[in-house]
Amino acid sequence: MLTSVAVPVIDGVTPFEFGVLFEVFAVDRSDEGVPRLDFKLCGERPGEPVRMGLGAFLVPDHDLDALHTADLVAVPAYATHDGYPPALVDAIRRARTLLSVCSGSFLLGVAGRLDGRRCTTHWRYADELAERFPAARVDPDVLFVDDGDVITGAGTAAGIDACLHVVRRELGAAVATTIARRMVVAPQRDGGQRQFIRPTSVRADSLQPTLAWMLDRLDTEHTVASLAEHARMSERTFARRFAAETGTTPHRWLTAQRVLRARQLLEETRLSVEDVARLCGFGTAALLRHHFNAVVGLPPKDYRRSFAHDHAAVEPPEA
């Protein structure tokens, strides 16, 4: 259970990546049922301003010892990829669970926390990360990588995806969806989507009506032909534009949304796994179990047992 988040800051911490961590983990949304987290800003010398650049400063109110007890240590990007304070490196080495955004992954590498692990960073720095830390298995294409107690996110907006993934993993889909709605961002982007999408002349929101239509009809069978017809495009144009705007295929996107919907139903209702499968568009419980386990890492019943809001709302045993 996630109850505390600590963020280490040093000179050169980047404003956007820090802002992502603050927005997801520090803003009080308890009025909407989001658990309030104990958020700590940590530095080598509490009370001493840390320069962000352009005349902006942060003032940490905790020392680096707070990193040792936090449930999650969330590392923003820094202007440097080296020369970190030794005390910070040691604290990262001993942290329970780590999340890095963008080039914050380099601090994890220096601390040895990427050795033998699959990880990612901003695509511009992926080659450098792989070269400096050859024991790490760097995937330069994905939005984020969840490797258990080490989660690494790619650049900029992908950091939001990584943070929301952690919230979803630790606090449930409903909490993540509430935060995403307040931030006006998509509640679910598959971590395996491509991080770098070639720019096109197409408006970024041109498929939004069709995506919304799909979300309202997750229990319906969709084909590229039917989706292209709704979007009033040829199948070839639709497939190309879908990949350009979402970074994935219609099938993978639908599967991710169906799994997300299944998580919400398992958390919030007493519906049987068979009914959840039907309402989410998987058709059969067996197909739901296959996709759910591949994405979440747990069978649906085990997920419900752990994350149901009302633990009495667990599916009754089969006769």
C-alpha positions as a Markdown table, in Angstrom:
| # | Residue | x | y | z |
|---|---|---|---|---|
| 1 | Met | 0.0 | 0.0 | 0.0 |
| 2 | Leu | 1.4 | 3.4 | -1.0 |
| 3 | Thr | 1.3 | 5.9 | 1.8 |
| 4 | Ser | 4.5 | 8.0 | 1.5 |
| 5 | Val | 6.5 | 9.4 | -1.4 |
| 6 | Ala | 9.8 | 11.1 | -1.2 |
| 7 | Val | 11.4 | 13.2 | -4.0 |
| 8 | Pro | 15.2 | 14.0 | -3.9 |
| 9 | Val | 16.1 | 17.4 | -5.4 |
| 10 | Ile | 19.5 | 18.8 | -6.3 |
| 11 | Asp | 20.7 | 21.8 | -8.3 |
| 12 | Gly | 19.5 | 21.3 | -11.8 |
| 13 | Val | 16.3 | 19.5 | -11.1 |
| 14 | Thr | 14.0 | 20.0 | -14.1 |
| 15 | Pro | 10.8 | 21.9 | -13.5 |
| 16 | Phe | 8.4 | 19.8 | -15.7 |
| 17 | Glu | 9.5 | 16.3 | -14.4 |
| 18 | Phe | 9.3 | 17.6 | -10.8 |
| 19 | Gly | 5.9 | 19.1 | -11.5 |
| 20 | Val | 4.6 | 15.7 | -12.8 |
| 21 | Leu | 5.6 | 14.0 | -9.5 |
| 22 | Phe | 4.1 | 16.8 | -7.5 |
| 23 | Glu | 0.9 | 16.9 | -9.5 |
| 24 | Val | 0.3 | 13.1 | -9.2 |
| 25 | Phe | 1.5 | 12.4 | -5.7 |
| 26 | Ala | 1.3 | 15.7 | -3.7 |
| 27 | Val | -1.9 | 17.5 | -4.7 |
| 28 | Asp | -4.6 | 16.9 | -2.1 |
| 29 | Arg | -7.6 | 15.3 | -3.8 |
| 30 | Ser | -9.1 | 13.8 | -0.7 |
| 31 | Asp | -12.4 | 15.5 | -1.4 |
| 32 | Glu | -12.8 | 13.1 | -4.3 |
| 33 | Gly | -11.8 | 10.0 | -2.4 |
| 34 | Val | -8.1 | 9.9 | -3.3 |
| 35 | Pro | -6.0 | 8.9 | -0.4 |
| 36 | Arg | -3.7 | 11.7 | 0.8 |
| 37 | Leu | 0.0 | 10.7 | 0.6 |
| 38 | Asp | 2.8 | 11.8 | 2.9 |
| 39 | Phe | 4.9 | 13.8 | 0.3 |
| 40 | Lys | 8.4 | 14.8 | 1.3 |
| 41 | Leu | 10.8 | 17.0 | -0.6 |
| 42 | Cys | 14.3 | 15.9 | 0.3 |
| 43 | Gly | 17.7 | 17.5 | -0.1 |
| 44 | Glu | 21.2 | 17.3 | 1.4 |
| 45 | Arg | 20.6 | 20.5 | 3.4 |
| 46 | Pro | 17.0 | 21.1 | 4.4 |
| 47 | Gly | 15.9 | 24.7 | 4.2 |
| 48 | Glu | 18.6 | 25.6 | 1.6 |
| 49 | Pro | 17.2 | 26.5 | -1.8 |
| 50 | Val | 17.9 | 24.2 | -4.7 |
| 51 | Arg | 18.2 | 25.9 | -8.1 |
| 52 | Met | 15.8 | 24.7 | -10.9 |
| 53 | Gly | 17.0 | 27.3 | -13.4 |
| 54 | Leu | 15.6 | 30.5 | -14.8 |
| 55 | Gly | 15.5 | 32.0 | -11.3 |
| 56 | Ala | 13.3 | 29.3 | -9.9 |
| 57 | Phe | 14.1 | 27.5 | -6.7 |
| 58 | Leu | 12.8 | 24.6 | -4.5 |
| 59 | Val | 13.4 | 24.5 | -0.8 |
| 60 | Pro | 13.5 | 20.9 | 0.5 |
| 61 | Asp | 12.1 | 20.4 | 4.0 |
| 62 | His | 13.6 | 17.0 | 4.7 |
| 63 | Asp | 17.0 | 15.5 | 4.6 |
| 64 | Leu | 18.0 | 12.5 | 2.6 |
| 65 | Asp | 17.3 | 10.1 | 5.5 |
| 66 | Ala | 13.6 | 10.5 | 4.6 |
| 67 | Leu | 14.4 | 8.5 | 1.5 |
| 68 | His | 15.2 | 5.4 | 3.6 |
| 69 | Thr | 11.6 | 5.0 | 5.0 |
| 70 | Ala | 9.4 | 6.2 | 2.1 |
| 71 | Asp | 7.2 | 3.7 | 0.4 |
| 72 | Leu | 8.3 | 5.2 | -3.0 |
| 73 | Val | 11.3 | 7.3 | -3.9 |
| 74 | Ala | 10.4 | 9.3 | -7.0 |
| 75 | Val | 13.3 | 10.6 | -9.0 |
| 76 | Pro | 12.8 | 13.6 | -11.4 |
| 77 | Ala | 15.2 | 14.5 | -14.2 |
| 78 | Tyr | 18.3 | 16.5 | -13.4 |
| 79 | Ala | 20.5 | 18.7 | -15.7 |
| 80 | Thr | 23.4 | 16.4 | -14.9 |
| 81 | His | 23.7 | 12.7 | -15.7 |
| 82 | Asp | 26.7 | 12.3 | -13.3 |
| 83 | Gly | 28.3 | 13.8 | -10.3 |
| 84 | Tyr | 25.4 | 13.1 | -7.9 |
| 85 | Pro | 26.1 | 13.6 | -4.2 |
| 86 | Pro | 27.4 | 10.4 | -2.7 |
| 87 | Ala | 24.8 | 10.5 | 0.1 |
| 88 | Leu | 22.1 | 10.6 | -2.5 |
| 89 | Val | 23.5 | 7.7 | -4.4 |
| 90 | Asp | 23.7 | 5.7 | -1.2 |
| 91 | Ala | 20.1 | 6.6 | -0.3 |
| 92 | Ile | 18.9 | 5.5 | -3.8 |
| 93 | Arg | 20.9 | 2.2 | -3.4 |
| 94 | Arg | 18.9 | 1.5 | -0.2 |
| 95 | Ala | 15.4 | 2.8 | -1.3 |
| 96 | Arg | 12.5 | 0.3 | -1.1 |
| 97 | Thr | 10.8 | 1.1 | -4.4 |
| 98 | Leu | 12.0 | 3.6 | -7.0 |
| 99 | Leu | 10.3 | 5.5 | -9.8 |
| 100 | Ser | 12.4 | 7.6 | -12.2 |
| 101 | Val | 11.1 | 10.1 | -14.8 |
| 102 | Cys | 13.1 | 10.8 | -18.0 |
| 103 | Ser | 16.8 | 11.0 | -17.4 |
| 104 | Gly | 16.3 | 10.4 | -13.6 |
| 105 | Ser | 17.1 | 6.9 | -14.6 |
| 106 | Phe | 20.8 | 7.8 | -14.7 |
| 107 | Leu | 20.8 | 8.2 | -10.9 |
| 108 | Leu | 19.3 | 4.8 | -10.5 |
| 109 | Gly | 22.1 | 3.4 | -12.8 |
| 110 | Val | 24.9 | 5.1 | -10.8 |
| 111 | Ala | 23.4 | 3.5 | -7.6 |
| 112 | Gly | 23.4 | 0.0 | -9.3 |
| 113 | Arg | 19.6 | -0.3 | -9.2 |
| 114 | Leu | 19.3 | -0.9 | -13.0 |
| 115 | Asp | 21.8 | -3.9 | -13.1 |
| 116 | Gly | 20.1 | -6.9 | -14.7 |
| 117 | Arg | 16.8 | -5.0 | -15.0 |
| 118 | Arg | 14.7 | -4.0 | -18.0 |
| 119 | Cys | 14.3 | -0.2 | -18.0 |
| 120 | Thr | 13.8 | 2.9 | -20.1 |
| 121 | Thr | 14.5 | 6.6 | -20.3 |
| 122 | His | 13.9 | 9.4 | -22.8 |
| 123 | Trp | 14.8 | 8.2 | -26.3 |
| 124 | Arg | 17.5 | 10.8 | -26.7 |
| 125 | Tyr | 19.4 | 9.4 | -23.8 |
| 126 | Ala | 18.8 | 5.7 | -24.3 |
| 127 | Asp | 22.1 | 4.9 | -26.1 |
| 128 | Glu | 24.0 | 6.8 | -23.4 |
| 129 | Leu | 22.2 | 4.9 | -20.6 |
| 130 | Ala | 22.9 | 1.6 | -22.3 |
| 131 | Glu | 26.6 | 2.4 | -22.8 |
| 132 | Arg | 27.2 | 3.7 | -19.3 |
| 133 | Phe | 25.3 | 0.8 | -17.6 |
| 134 | Pro | 25.8 | -2.3 | -19.8 |
| 135 | Ala | 24.3 | -4.5 | -17.1 |
| 136 | Ala | 20.9 | -2.7 | -17.6 |
| 137 | Arg | 18.5 | -3.9 | -20.3 |
| 138 | Val | 17.5 | -0.6 | -21.8 |
| 139 | Asp | 14.3 | -0.6 | -24.0 |
| 140 | Pro | 14.4 | 2.7 | -25.9 |
| 141 | Asp | 10.9 | 2.5 | -27.4 |
| 142 | Val | 8.5 | 2.1 | -24.6 |
| 143 | Leu | 6.7 | 4.7 | -22.4 |
| 144 | Phe | 7.6 | 3.1 | -19.1 |
| 145 | Val | 8.8 | -0.2 | -17.6 |
| 146 | Asp | 7.6 | -1.8 | -14.4 |
| 147 | Asp | 10.2 | -4.1 | -13.1 |
| 148 | Gly | 8.7 | -4.6 | -9.6 |
| 149 | Asp | 10.5 | -2.3 | -7.2 |
| 150 | Val | 12.0 | -0.3 | -10.0 |
| 151 | Ile | 9.8 | 1.6 | -12.4 |
| 152 | Thr | 11.4 | 3.8 | -15.1 |
| 153 | Gly | 9.5 | 6.3 | -17.3 |
| 154 | Ala | 10.5 | 7.9 | -20.5 |
| 155 | Gly | 10.5 | 11.7 | -21.2 |
| 156 | Thr | 7.9 | 14.4 | -20.5 |
| 157 | Ala | 4.3 | 13.1 | -20.9 |
| 158 | Ala | 5.4 | 9.4 | -20.5 |
| 159 | Gly | 6.4 | 10.4 | -17.0 |
| 160 | Ile | 2.7 | 11.1 | -16.3 |
| 161 | Asp | 1.9 | 7.6 | -17.6 |
| 162 | Ala | 4.5 | 6.0 | -15.3 |
| 163 | Cys | 3.2 | 7.9 | -12.3 |
| 164 | Leu | -0.4 | 7.0 | -13.0 |
| 165 | His | 0.7 | 3.4 | -13.5 |
| 166 | Val | 2.2 | 3.3 | -10.0 |
| 167 | Val | -1.0 | 4.8 | -8.6 |
| 168 | Arg | -3.1 | 2.2 | -10.4 |
| 169 | Arg | -0.8 | -0.6 | -9.2 |
| 170 | Glu | -0.7 | 0.5 | -5.6 |
| 171 | Leu | -4.1 | 2.3 | -5.0 |
| 172 | Gly | -6.4 | 0.9 | -7.7 |
| 173 | Ala | -7.8 | 1.9 | -11.1 |
| 174 | Ala | -10.5 | 4.2 | -9.6 |
| 175 | Val | -7.9 | 6.4 | -7.8 |
| 176 | Ala | -5.8 | 6.6 | -10.9 |
| 177 | Thr | -8.7 | 7.5 | -13.1 |
| 178 | Thr | -9.8 | 10.3 | -10.7 |
| 179 | Ile | -6.3 | 11.8 | -10.7 |
| 180 | Ala | -6.1 | 11.5 | -14.5 |
| 181 | Arg | -9.5 | 13.2 | -14.9 |
| 182 | Arg | -8.4 | 16.1 | -12.7 |
| 183 | Met | -5.2 | 16.4 | -14.7 |
| 184 | Val | -7.2 | 16.2 | -18.0 |
| 185 | Val | -5.0 | 13.3 | -19.3 |
| 186 | Ala | -5.8 | 9.9 | -20.6 |
| 187 | Pro | -6.3 | 7.5 | -17.7 |
| 188 | Gln | -4.5 | 4.6 | -19.4 |
| 189 | Arg | -1.7 | 4.4 | -21.9 |
| 190 | Asp | -0.1 | 1.0 | -22.3 |
| 191 | Gly | 3.6 | 1.1 | -21.2 |
| 192 | Gly | 4.5 | -0.9 | -24.2 |
| 193 | Gln | 3.4 | 1.8 | -26.6 |
| 194 | Arg | 6.1 | 3.5 | -28.7 |
| 195 | Gln | 7.7 | 6.5 | -27.1 |
| 196 | Phe | 8.8 | 8.2 | -30.3 |
| 197 | Ile | 6.1 | 8.7 | -32.9 |
| 198 | Arg | 7.0 | 10.4 | -36.1 |
| 199 | Pro | 5.3 | 13.7 | -36.6 |
| 200 | Thr | 2.6 | 13.9 | -39.2 |
| 201 | Ser | 0.4 | 16.7 | -40.6 |
| 202 | Val | -2.6 | 15.1 | -38.9 |
| 203 | Arg | -4.2 | 16.9 | -36.0 |
| 204 | Ala | -3.4 | 15.1 | -32.7 |
| 205 | Asp | -7.1 | 14.9 | -31.8 |
| 206 | Ser | -8.5 | 13.8 | -35.1 |
| 207 | Leu | -9.3 | 10.3 | -33.9 |
| 208 | Gln | -10.7 | 11.3 | -30.5 |
| 209 | Pro | -14.4 | 10.9 | -31.5 |
| 210 | Thr | -13.7 | 7.4 | -32.7 |
| 211 | Leu | -11.6 | 6.6 | -29.6 |
| 212 | Ala | -14.4 | 7.9 | -27.3 |
| 213 | Trp | -16.9 | 5.8 | -29.4 |
| 214 | Met | -14.8 | 2.7 | -28.8 |
| 215 | Leu | -14.6 | 3.3 | -25.1 |
| 216 | Asp | -18.4 | 3.6 | -24.9 |
| 217 | Arg | -18.7 | 0.2 | -26.7 |
| 218 | Leu | -16.0 | -2.0 | -25.2 |
| 219 | Asp | -18.4 | -4.9 | -25.1 |
| 220 | Thr | -18.8 | -4.7 | -28.9 |
| 221 | Glu | -16.7 | -6.6 | -31.5 |
| 222 | His | -14.6 | -4.0 | -33.4 |
| 223 | Thr | -12.6 | -4.6 | -36.6 |
| 224 | Val | -10.3 | -2.2 | -38.5 |
| 225 | Ala | -13.0 | -2.1 | -41.2 |
| 226 | Ser | -15.8 | -1.1 | -38.7 |
| 227 | Leu | -13.6 | 1.5 | -37.0 |
| 228 | Ala | -12.4 | 2.9 | -40.3 |
| 229 | Glu | -16.1 | 3.3 | -41.4 |
| 230 | His | -16.9 | 5.2 | -38.2 |
| 231 | Ala | -13.9 | 7.5 | -38.7 |
| 232 | Arg | -14.9 | 7.9 | -42.4 |
| 233 | Met | -11.5 | 6.7 | -43.7 |
| 234 | Ser | -10.1 | 3.9 | -45.7 |
| 235 | Glu | -8.8 | 1.0 | -43.7 |
| 236 | Arg | -5.3 | 1.7 | -44.7 |
| 237 | Thr | -5.5 | 5.4 | -43.8 |
| 238 | Phe | -7.2 | 4.6 | -40.5 |
| 239 | Ala | -4.5 | 2.0 | -39.5 |
| 240 | Arg | -1.7 | 4.4 | -40.4 |
| 241 | Arg | -3.3 | 7.3 | -38.5 |
| 242 | Phe | -4.2 | 5.2 | -35.5 |
| 243 | Ala | -0.6 | 4.2 | -35.1 |
| 244 | Ala | 0.6 | 7.7 | -35.7 |
| 245 | Glu | -1.7 | 9.2 | -33.0 |
| 246 | Thr | -1.7 | 6.5 | -30.3 |
| 247 | Gly | 1.6 | 4.7 | -30.9 |
| 248 | Thr | 0.0 | 1.3 | -31.0 |
| 249 | Thr | -2.6 | -0.8 | -33.0 |
| 250 | Pro | -6.3 | -0.8 | -32.6 |
| 251 | His | -6.3 | -4.3 | -31.1 |
| 252 | Arg | -3.6 | -3.5 | -28.5 |
| 253 | Trp | -5.3 | -0.2 | -27.6 |
| 254 | Leu | -8.7 | -1.9 | -27.2 |
| 255 | Thr | -7.2 | -4.7 | -25.1 |
| 256 | Ala | -5.5 | -2.2 | -22.8 |
| 257 | Gln | -8.8 | -0.3 | -22.3 |
| 258 | Arg | -10.8 | -3.6 | -21.7 |
| 259 | Val | -8.3 | -4.7 | -19.1 |
| 260 | Leu | -8.6 | -1.3 | -17.4 |
| 261 | Arg | -12.4 | -1.5 | -17.4 |
| 262 | Ala | -12.1 | -5.1 | -16.0 |
| 263 | Arg | -10.0 | -3.8 | -13.2 |
| 264 | Gln | -12.6 | -1.1 | -12.3 |
| 265 | Leu | -15.4 | -3.7 | -12.3 |
| 266 | Leu | -13.4 | -6.2 | -10.2 |
| 267 | Glu | -12.6 | -3.4 | -7.7 |
| 268 | Glu | -16.1 | -1.9 | -7.5 |
| 269 | Thr | -18.7 | -4.5 | -8.2 |
| 270 | Arg | -19.8 | -8.1 | -7.2 |
| 271 | Leu | -20.1 | -9.1 | -10.9 |
| 272 | Ser | -18.8 | -12.6 | -11.7 |
| 273 | Val | -15.7 | -12.9 | -13.7 |
| 274 | Glu | -17.8 | -14.2 | -16.6 |
| 275 | Asp | -20.0 | -11.1 | -16.5 |
| 276 | Val | -17.0 | -8.8 | -16.3 |
| 277 | Ala | -15.5 | -10.6 | -19.3 |
| 278 | Arg | -18.8 | -10.1 | -21.3 |
| 279 | Leu | -19.1 | -6.4 | -20.3 |
| 280 | Cys | -15.5 | -5.6 | -21.2 |
| 281 | Gly | -15.7 | -7.3 | -24.6 |
| 282 | Phe | -13.5 | -10.3 | -23.9 |
| 283 | Gly | -16.5 | -12.6 | -24.3 |
| 284 | Thr | -15.3 | -15.5 | -22.1 |
| 285 | Ala | -13.7 | -15.7 | -18.7 |
| 286 | Ala | -10.8 | -17.7 | -20.2 |
| 287 | Leu | -10.0 | -14.9 | -22.6 |
| 288 | Leu | -10.3 | -12.3 | -19.9 |
| 289 | Arg | -7.9 | -14.3 | -17.6 |
| 290 | His | -5.4 | -14.6 | -20.4 |
| 291 | His | -5.2 | -10.9 | -21.2 |
| 292 | Phe | -5.7 | -9.7 | -17.6 |
| 293 | Asn | -2.8 | -11.9 | -16.3 |
| 294 | Ala | -0.5 | -10.8 | -19.2 |
| 295 | Val | -1.1 | -7.1 | -18.4 |
| 296 | Val | -1.6 | -7.0 | -14.6 |
| 297 | Gly | 0.4 | -10.1 | -13.6 |
| 298 | Leu | -2.5 | -11.5 | -11.5 |
| 299 | Pro | -5.6 | -13.6 | -12.3 |
| 300 | Pro | -8.8 | -11.6 | -12.0 |
| 301 | Lys | -10.0 | -13.3 | -8.8 |
| 302 | Asp | -6.7 | -12.8 | -7.1 |
| 303 | Tyr | -6.8 | -9.1 | -8.2 |
| 304 | Arg | -10.3 | -8.7 | -6.7 |
| 305 | Arg | -9.3 | -10.4 | -3.5 |
| 306 | Ser | -6.5 | -7.8 | -3.1 |
| 307 | Phe | -8.0 | -4.6 | -4.5 |
| 308 | Ala | -11.8 | -4.8 | -4.0 |
| 309 | His | -12.9 | -1.6 | -2.3 |
| 310 | Asp | -15.3 | -3.5 | -0.1 |
| 311 | His | -13.5 | -6.8 | 0.8 |
| 312 | Ala | -16.9 | -8.3 | 1.3 |
| 313 | Ala | -17.5 | -7.7 | -2.4 |
| 314 | Val | -15.6 | -10.8 | -3.4 |
| 315 | Glu | -17.1 | -13.2 | -5.9 |
| 316 | Pro | -18.8 | -16.1 | -4.0 |
| 317 | Pro | -17.2 | -19.5 | -4.3 |
| 318 | Glu | -18.4 | -21.7 | -7.1 |
| 319 | Ala | -21.0 | -24.3 | -6.2 |
